[in-house]
């Protein structure tokens, strides 16, 4: 009598029994991976992990299943690829990420297998035509950070050699170095110390990186280059040797350069820790407009030594105390560093303590003025578009303005403009994060992952911080929207701005 074939459940049971008594073979597993049942193929993948080391045929069969029609099999393939040699697994893992249906769970499974395969994955991503920058860059950042944290010279060399590879994304080299720098930041050998005395295994790769840095400095300074190319080159200088980087960036902090380039130069300088950076930032202050001054203050407040230089400038009247936002003045008066706190309290006595309710009350008669909608629209573009978006103008950093305006009265908008921290949606409270190396970042908590947080501030500028590098994170009571708009707006301006906002929902 012919033996009836086993059902999928029966075959799975038999496979596990055979595996427990060590009678399963690579040949049987190979047959299993071709079965019609996705549950059987999934089981075959799990069992193949401990039997594929000496079987190239079995490893190729595992790789084939990254294209399986069933998501549960592809998910298990992502996990099982961690058991095969890294250079073989890398391209297969990237193929999984290239899929249109690659959700967060599949990405997590892929990254769990990337411990040793990260260099090969980076190389595969570089030549991939299916991963757009918005999908590729976060992966590049995480993979490079994994390599940096492991601190293996061979893997770091492979990353550095990728800097010279041509790519459709001009920002790729900076993303690679940002990730590598994040991973190495708290090690005994941070990335910034690698350039001057590299170990023998890294000398060739470091020379290639230095050539890339020199080229980037020239591109960033060259006004004949396109602005996107200059911005991409400038990002790279955050990780370059100090002399080369600081000299190039200092040449960009002048009014003759595009504002976007000046802002990017400030943000790049903020990531560095050389002593000469604080005087450079304060020198740029006198010629800077409101938007750039926001970036300058963010950079200055990032490190205690820069705050000390700011207090020197306030004391010598090179910077006017009235030009600093109320929230920052209050921060200075309560700074954790006792010396800075005492100096700030003395220098800034009486500042930062305005009664917002009195100011709002003094502007109430603005609501009775005849408004000009055209001027209101111009005022929105000038003062509000860094964080809000209306009629395709501005950046959506804070709340969705169209949704919020539907429930607003003129009186409520007056409070929102002049006393923005009176009632703050918890989603848009400002956070202050301090890293283990003493750097401070501020912004709303835009993204949280198991390994990092991202803080977002005006003009959608973002800082991503690895959780293992956070010393402290504190939610303030302040909105991201700055106070003291009354210093920039007359009553007629407030009337025009409110009228324009209210017209959006009529």
Secondary structure, DSSP 8 states (H G I E B T S, - for coil): -------HHHHHHHHHHHHHTT---HHHHHHHTT-S-HHHHHHHHHHHTTT-TT-HHHHHHHHHGGG-SSHHHHHHHHHHGGGS-HHHHHHHHHHHHHSTT--HHHHHHHHHT-TTTHHHHHHHHHH-SSS-HHHHHHHHHHHHHHHHHHT-HHHHHHHHHGGGS--S-TTHHHHHHHHHHHHHTTSSS-GGGTTTS--GGGHHHHHHHHHHHHHHHHHHH-TTS-HHHHHHHHHHGGGS-HHHHHHHHHTT-STTS-HHHHHHHHHHHHT---THHHHHHHHHHTT--HHHHHHHHHHHTTSHHHHHHHHHHHHTTSS-GGGS-HHHHHHHHT-SSHHHHHHHHHHTTTTT---HHHHHHHTGGGGGS---HHHHHHHHHHHTTTT-EETTEE---SS-HHHHHTT--HHHHHHHHH-TTSS--GGGEEEEEEETTS-EEEEEEEEE-SSEEEEE-GGG-EEEEEGGGEEEEEEEEEESS-S-GGGT--HHHHHHHHHHHHHTT-
